[in-house]
């Protein structure tokens, strides 16, 4: 009996010994499993954020199709090939030059705040560590080059119907390689405007105002199309040849903007990022709608009839206006920003007519004026934590926003005015009167968008 009771403590001792010897192995295995789980979670977050940005880049690139449709639809049929060709070369030529030099000018890493150059090309394949928010250099470049192409192509419609194709290629190369990246560095590359506290979330000024004021410079130097203004100086309408295509282009641009603005959050993993992306997307749509409605109502009141082309530009103006602080305003504030932009589009068109400046598609009112409005609106509105300027009347923020909203447009306008004036001085800017009347499709390219539109002979 005594031996029977003795077995119990002996068995317990053996069990404890076995558990003691096994516990380090079990602990090591548990730690390895925890490490593996954390590593998988980090790599998954890295993959999701990078895929999110790649899809956003594709949406922004798709905006090129929207610009091509809007610009060709708002113009004469005899210039359609020319417009489509310019939009295609904006992307093809621009992406090469932005790869070679533009990206290095815009994101140099270090610099004096005004001008710096980091490196040629992209300079890497993947991020150093796989974690949420870490971006592969390749996808970062892909997203940024889509923005550069957008800034460049804005000018195409404004100068349509009279600019030589070769002159446009020179312009496109210069703005993509130098003008846009340099002012982009001032804010997004950590330059002097960024250090000053200037805020532009997705590019009301950095992208759109650059293109809008470059368009204004081009339209001024080129002069109006033949027949655009009468001998008495009054404006004469020159309707576009295909409003269905133009309207479809506006819808494509609206869809593309959901890559432009939400993509600028640069990440979607985590509750804060997800909430921010959804707020940005909603504000983007609300501002677009408000811009379209107010532009329609304004023209309805002024001309007794609602105008499709003005409403379409109002939608685009609302999108441009909200782009600077779509991450930093409430839904109601987004509607207010878009509404003001819609009115500004109409006022800008009237201003250009009064000054006898022929902007064929309204690029300056939409991208120039509404881009500046977006920069000023940052100082007027803002309550979300992601926004730099959260309070109305903060003197420092007001100064930064006003300075940035003047400096970036002035940079684009002055540099492009010099470029277009130089091209004009050497006889490279504008096509002949005969070519303009016949159409740039035949004169510049020897082909037609719509077969049989003109009789083309080689004699």
Secondary structure, DSSP 8 states (H G I E B T S, - for coil): -HHHHHHHHHHHHHHHHHHHHHHHHHHHHHHHHHHHHHHHHHHHHHHHHHHHHHHHHHHHHHHHHHHHHHHHHTS-GGGHHHHHHHHHHHHHHHHHHIIIIIHHHH--SS--SS-----SS---SS-SS--TT---HHHHHHHHHHHHHHHHHHHHHHTTTTB-HHHHHHHHHHIIIIIHHHHHHHHTTS-HHHHHT---SS-IIIIIIHHHHHHHHHHHHH---TTSB-TTS-B-----S-HHHHHHHHHHHHHHHHHHTGGGG----SHHHHHHHHHHHHHHHHHHHHHHHHHHHHHHHHHSS--HHHHHHHHHHHHHHHTTTTTSS-HHHHHHHHHHHHHHHHHHHHHHHHTT---TT-HIIIIIIHHHHHHHHHHH---STT-S--STT-HHHHHHHHHHHHHHHHHHHHHHHHHHHHHHHTT-SB--HHHHHH-HIIIIIS--SSTTSS-----
